[in-house]
C-alpha cells in the first residue's frame, strides 16, 4: 500500500513538474482526479458500467485538450484584441483586451442563461440569469489572458477532470438509483435459496424421531 501511494503521488508530482513546469499542477490534478476516481467507484457500485464511466472521461478529456489548444494558441486573446480595437478604441490598450473579453463573455453566457432562467422563473430565474452574467464575465476575462503551452495544458487538464465529475453527477441524477437492482446485486438470494433447499433435503432424510 505504501509503495502504491508513493507511485501514485510521486508520479503525479513528477509528471506535473516535468510536463507542466510546476509541482502545484500535480497537487491540483491529483486532488481532483482521485476525487473523481472515488466518485466513479461509488457509482460503479450503484450499477454504472465501466464503459459508461470511461466514455464520460474520454469526452471530458477531449474538451479539456480543446480548451488547452485554444488558450495556448491565443485565439481568444487575438479575437478580443480585434474587438476591443474596433469597439473600444478610446480605452487603454493594456486593459482593452481583457475588458473586451469580459463584456463578450458576459453577453454570450448571459444570452445562453436566458432559457434556463425562463424555465426556472421568478426570483430564482433572475438569480440564474445574474449568475450567468457574472460567470460569463469571469470566463471572458480569464480567456483573454495569454497562456504559454504548459499552463494552458495545466488549465485544460483541470477543466477535464472537473468536467468528468460533473458529467458523472449529471448522468447519475438523470438516470437515478435503482434500489431494486442494487438489492438484487448484494442481497444473497442464491445463497439463501440454496440453504433452504439443503435444509429441506436434510429434513427429508432425517429419522422422524430426531426431528425437532
Secondary structure, 3 states (H helix, E strand, C coil): CHHHHHHHHHHHHHHHHHHHCCHHHHHHHHHHHHHHHHHHHHHHHCCCCHHHHHHHHHHHHHHHHHHHHHHHCCHHHHHHHHHHHHHCCCCCHHHHHHHHHHHHHHHHHHHHHHHHHHHHCHHHHHHHHHHHHHHHHHHHHHHCCCCCHHHHHHHHHHHHHHHHHHHHHHHHHHHCCCHHHHHHHHCCHHHHHHHHHHHHHHHHHCCHHHCC
